[in-house]
Amino acid sequence: MKFEIAFDKDVYNKQMDLLFDLAWKRKKDYYKNTQYLGVVLMIIGVLLIFNRPNVFGAGYFFLFFGLSNLLPFVYYFFKIKNEYKKLGDAKIKEIEILNDSMNSSFELSDDSLIITIQEKSKIINWNEFVTFVIKDESLILITKDYMPYILDEIEVGKENFQKIISFVEKKIEIV
């Protein structure tokens, strides 16, 4: 099966945001929830220190564990914000490059996946893929070296997308 794919800026942005969410969403949500616990523990610790400073250091105990929950949130907040900024810069550069390339194709053969952009072609054998994910009407193929290849339902149509999914399910064995 071979599909000619025209570049669409909106589809590309959606795909990159989807990949970012797959990489960072769970960690972001986890640390977002632990910040609430950290703040509550710190408030309890401060109240215990001011009300009863000599109760076996319980206020300091709560303050310490509150900070230990809050500091990873602050670290990952800035780390994820920095990664998202890098992704935004990379998307802008990539969109400039891909706007010029009108010829791209996505070919599924029995032996490999062949991706062609302009005159450059990349052949990836099916045994190089570790897994695939279907999320938000997008098929994400992930190789052993964690390179994602993504195809959206809008790019190939609903019927062809279902054919591609059934073909990929046969070719990629998830262990």
Helices and strands as residue ranges (DSSP letters): E 2-4, H 9-51, H 58-100, E 104-108, E 112-117, E 120-125, G 126-128, E 129-135, E 138-143, E 148-152, H 153-156, H 158-171
